[in-house]
Amino acid sequence: MTTTTTTSPGLAAVAAGFSRRRFLVLGGAGLALAACGGGNSAPGTPGAPDTGSGGASYGGPAVTIAFWNGFTGGDGDVIKKIVSEFNAQATNVKVEMNIYQWADFFTKLPAAVSTGKGPDVACMHIDDIPTNAARNIITPIDQVAAALNLQESDFSSAVWQGGTYKGQRFGIPLDIHPLALYWNKDVLDKAGLDAEKPPMTRSDYESVLAELKGKGTQGFWVSPFQFTGAFTYMSLLWQFGGDAFDAGVTKATFDSPEAVEALTWLTSMVDQGYSPKNVGQDADYIAFKNSKNAFNWNGIWQINDLKAQDKISWGVGPVPQIGSQQGVWGNSHQFVQLRQTRPDQNKVDATRYFINWVSQKSAEWATSGKIPAKLSVAESPEFKALKEEYSLAPEAQYVHFPPATAGIGDALTELYTAVNNAVLGKASPQQALSDGAKKATSILQDNLKKYGA
């Protein structure tokens, strides 16, 4: 296997292998674009008929396919191992993998595809699929789903529907990575609280925070940033019965009474002194690891980072239910196939075979801090043996993902900005959300013209 990785500093980006692509411009040396790469087969011709292969097997000539992703954190080591295993068993398919920071990945991908130098296969997040499908950067992948005999009942409905755009499937689900509650057992023990039984209801959560405050600890630091304050807010938004957008994703609704109630509760954590003001990027997580706070709402991807340290004793589980119903923010990595200017059907078939093969390794992939997307794998002995990850499996039943709508990221940025303004005290929750929703609705209307309904 040939693997190239580019990295740049940043705690959450390193620990998570995840994306701040709409908030940060990540530094570091760039990678030269990798060509789709060789093999022994003759180049295909544009418009060549599709064989209809879904990837159950591959019997064509030897080919080399390019695989791009943004797994720069601990998940990078896991995907390298899986790709090495694939290359060791595949007799006529070789995978060459490039790993980029997610921001660099999405900067390079459109230009690479348009010039015929893009990869054959990639992984991207569920909210990136519609935009890339609308821009003709990725291609439908229905044959793979059919060959794997995948059906909606094999997954949570949200993760399955998230891989579609305008009635066609563009993504094969690999995982779910939701927000989780982490608790610092040392801080709770020191305060005389039960470190083995974290608060899971609003009343219990607020009671514990009040006790911690009384003993000099601000127990729940609220981040004003997308990672992970905005994700915390979105979890609360759904818990309080609201939603970010209307059913047709034509209007932002994150200024509804339920939405305001959710953000008012979050900002009250600062107002009541349970959180410091002006928490810096990643400061909430750093404070947690230094026993300066008790609770951190963060991604499942932090499990391996916490396992690697020995400074604190900690626990992890589903986020508390603060509102009237369960709800949690999440996202999903999904496999996609890239448009080729000169399609080589052998490579197309080999790519489908690779996706098929890796999809069956989702329990191994879960060791990188993920929940397998397929329900049967999430209940397998292999996944159950991953104690911390398995504790979050119930969240797969009520996780929410961004809508499968082209250009949704631009509208979500206005939500993130509204949360930032409210948490930092620059505007009331009502005003921040109202201003943000107006801008987001305008963006959604522009997107309808740009991408179509």
N, C-alpha and C positions, 0 to 999 in steps of 0.2 A: 504494500500500500504506500502511495505517495501522499503525504499530508503536509499542508502548509497552514500555519496559524499566525494570525496577527493579533496582538493584544495591546491594550493601553490601560493606564491606571484607572482606579475607581472601584471602591469596595463592592457596591451592589452589582456592578457589571461583572466583576470578577467572580464574586461569590455565587451569583445567579446564573451566569452565562445567558443573561436575559437582556431585554431591550429597554433602553431609554431613547429610542431612535427619534422620538418626536420632541425630546427635551434637550438632548445634549448633542454637541458636535464632538465626537470622540477623536482624540489626537492619536499620534503614533504613525509609524511608517506604513505606507500602503503596500498592498500586494499587486504585483503585475497580474493582469487578468489571465486566468488559465483557459487555454483553448479546450474545446470539448475533447480533443485528444484521440487521435489515431486509431489503433486497432488494425486488424488486417482486412476488414471488409471494405469493399468499394463504397465511395460516398453514394448516398441515396439521391434521388432526384426530387425536386419540389413537386408536391402533389401526388407522390407515389401512394398507391392504395395501402391502407392500414391492414395488417394481417389479422387484426382482431385479437391478438394474443393478450391475455390478461396477466401473464407473468407466473402462471403456475409452474412453468419450467422454461428453459431456454436451450434450444438445440442448434442455434445458428453458428456462424463462424466466430472466431476470437475477436472481441472488441474491447476497447477501453472506454469507460464512461466517466464523466466528471460529476462530482457531487459537492455542492456548496451548502454551507449552513453557518449559523452564528453561535455555535456551542463553544464559547471561549472559556467557560468556567469549568467546574468539576465534571459537568456533563460531556465536555470535550474528551476527557480520558475514556469515558464509557463508549462514546461513539467511535473513537479510534479503535478500541478493542473489538467492537462489533464488526466494523468494516474489515479489520484484519482477519477475523474469523470467516467472513464472507469470502474474501479473496483466497483464503486457504482452501476452501471447499469448492469454489467455482472453477471449473476447468477451462472455460472459454470466455469469462467475463472478468475484467480487472477494473476496480474502482479507484480513481484518484480523487482524493478529497481535499478541498480547501476550506479552512475555517476562518471566518472574518468576524470582527465586531459587527453586531447587527446593523449599526448605523452605516458602516462601510458596505456591508452586504447589500442594503437597499439602495445605496448610491450607485454601486457598480452594476447591479443586475440588469436594469433596463438597457443601458448602453451596450453591455456585453451581449445580450440577446439580440438587439437590433443589428449588431455588426456580425452576427454569426459566431461569436466567441463566448457565448454563455454556456452554463453547465447543462447536462442532460437531466439532472434531478436535483432537487433542493428541498430543504425543510423551511417552512415559514409559519408564522403565527396565524391563527384563525381569522383575525381581523385584517390581515394583509392579503388574503386570498381574493376577495371580491375586486379590489382595486387592480391587482395584477391580472386578474382574468379579464376585466373590462379593458385593460390596456393591451391585451393580447400578448402578454409576457408568458403566461402559463396556459396549458392546454387541458381540455377535458380528460378525465382519467376514469371514466365509467367502466371501461373494460377491466381494469384492475379490481375494482370493487366487485364486479360480477364474477371474475375468476376466483376471488377469495370468498365468494358467497357471502359477502358482507351485507347486512341489513340493519335498518335503524334499531331494531330490537336488540342488536348486539352491543349498542352503545347507549349512553344517555342521549336524549333527543337533541340537546343543545350542541353537543360535540359533533354529532352526525350532520345536522342541518348546517352547521357552521362551515362545512367543507363544500357547500354548494353555492352556485351563483347562476341565477336565471334558469333554474331547472336542471342544470348540469352539474356533475360532480367534478370538482377541481382538486380536492384534497382527500388523502387517505389518513384518518386520524392515527396518531402515534401515541399521544399522551394527553393528560390533563394536569395542569399545574395551578392549583388554587391558592388563595391566601390561607394562612393558618394562624393559630394562636400559639405563641411560644411563651412559656413562663419560666422565670428564674427561681429555682427552688431554694437557692441560698438566701435570696432576698425575702422570700415568704417565710422561710424557717426563722430567720433573724427577727422578723416581725411577730413571730408566734402564730402564724397562720398555717393552714394545712397545705403543704407543698405538693401533696399527691392528689389534691382535689381542687383544680382551678375553677374559678367562678364561671358559670355558663349561662346565667340569666342576667338581665339588666340590674335587678335589685342586688343580686349577689356581687356583681362586678363593681357596682358603685359603692357597695358597703366595704369591699376589700380595699378599694382605692382610698376611701375615707380613712380607714384604719392605717394604711401605709402613710398617708399624708400626716396623720397625727403622730407618726413616729419618724417624721423627717424625710420620707421618701416620696418623690413624685413618680407614681407607679406606672403611668401610661403616657409615654411621650408621643405627641401627635405630630407627625411629619406633614408639612404643607406641600410636599412635592408629590408628583405622580407615583414615585416609588417611595413609600407605599401608602402615603396619606390619601391620595385620590382613590386608590384601590380599596382602602378601608372605607372611605365614604361610599363608594359604589356598592359595597357589601351592605352597608347600612341602608342605602337607598332602597334596595330590593327587600331588605328585612322590614322596612316601614311601609311596604306596599307600593312603592313608586317604581318608576322606570326612567331611563335616561331619554328615551325617544318614544314616539307613538308607534303603533303597530306597523304602519307603512314606512316608518323612518323618513317622514317628510317634515317632522316638527320635533324640536327638542322639548322634552317635558321634565327636565331636571330642575325646574322651578316650581313644581307642583307643591301643594301643602305637605304631602308626604316627604318630598325631597327636602323641603325647608326644615321639616322636623328632624330629619336624619342629620343634616349638616349642623343644625342647632345643637343637637346632642353632642356631636363631635367637638364643636368649638367650646361647648361647656366644660369639656375636660381641661381646656386651657384656662377658662374663666374661673374655674373652681380650684385651680392650682394643682390639679393632678398631673398636668404636663407643664413644662416650661414654655415660655413664649419663644417664637423665632427658632424653632428646632432646625438645625442645619441638615443638609442632605446626608443621609446615612447616620446622623448623630443618634437617632433613636435606637438603631441596631448596635452601634458601637457602645452606647450607654448600657444596653442590655447585657452585652458580653462582659462589661466591666462592673456588673452588679450595681448600676446606678438607677435602674428601674426594674419593675417586676414583669411587665407584659409587653410583648411586641407582636403586632399584627404584621406578618411578613409572609413571603412566599414559601411554598414547600421546598423550593430550591435551596433554602438556607440550612436544611437538615445536615447535609454533608459538611458544610462549613463548621457547624456547631459540634459535630462529631469529631472533627479534627483538632479541637481545642480541649484543654483539660483544666481551664480556670474556673468554670462554673458547672453546677449541676442544673440540668434544665429538662423541661418536658415540652411536648407538642401535641396538639389536638385541634379539632374543629374550632372555628371562631365562635365566640359566644353569640347567643341570640338576644340582641338588644331590642329589636322591634317585635312586631306581632307574628312574624313568620321567619323561617330559616332562609338564608340567602348568603351567597359568598361570591366575590369576584374570582374569575379564573380565566385561563387562556389555554390554548392547545397548540402543540406543534403538529403539523400535518405535512405529509409528503406531497410534492407537486412535481409535474413534468413541465419542462420549459419548451417554449416554441423554438423550433429550429428553422433557419433560413433555407437549409438544404437537408431535409429530414433523411436520416439513414434508418430504415426500418429495423435493421438488426440492432442498432443502438436503442431504438424505441422499445423493442421487445426485451432487450437485456436490462434496460432501466426498470421496466415493469417487474421483471424477475427479481431484481435487487429490492424494490419496494416490498414485494411479496415476502421475500426472505426476512428482511429486517422487521417487518410488521409482526412476524411470529416470534421475534426476540424482545417483545415489549416488556416482559417481566425482567429481563436483564437490563433494559434501558431504564426501568424504574429505579434501579440502584443509583441513578444520578440525581434522585430527588424528584420523582414524578409519580403520578398514578397512571397505570395502563389505561388507554382509552377503551379497550374492549372489556366488557363486563366480566366475561369468563376468565380472562387473565387476571383481572383485579381480584377475583376470588380464588385464584390458584394457590397451591401451597407455597410456591416460590415467592409470590408477592406477600402472602401472609407472614412469611418469615422476616420480611422487612418491617419490623415493629413500628417504627416511627412513620414511615410512608403509609403503611396499612391503616394506621389510626385516622388518617385523613380520607380514607375511601368513602365514608358516608357522604362527604361533601360533593361527590360526583353526582349525587341524586338531586341536588338543589343548586349546583353551580350555575352562574350566569356568564355568558360570553358577550363580547361586543357584537352588534348586529352584522350579519353577512351582507353588507351594503358597500358599494364602491365609494371610496373617499371618506369613509367613516372616521378615519384617524384625525382628519382636520377638524371635524365637529367635536370629537372627544377632547381635543386640545383645549377648547373653550370650557369644557367641564373642569379639566385639570386646573385651568387658570382661575376659575371661580372658587374652587376649593382652596387654592393657594391664597387668594385674596381674603377669604373668610377666616381661615385658620390664622393668618398673620394679622388679623384685625384691621385690614384695610377697608373692609366693607362688611355690613351685616350679612348673615347667611341669605336672607331674602334678597337683598340688593345684589350680592355677588352672583347668585344663581339666576336672577332675572336678567341681569346684563349678559351673562354668559349664554343663557338659553336663546336670547334674541340673536346673538351673533351665530350661534350654532345652527339655528333654524335657517338663517340666511345662507350659510354654507351648504346645508342640506338641499335647499332649493337650487343653488348653483350647481350642485352635484347632479341633480336630476337632469339639468340641461346638458351637463358635460358627459355623463355616462348613460343617461336614459333611465327610465323607470325600472 
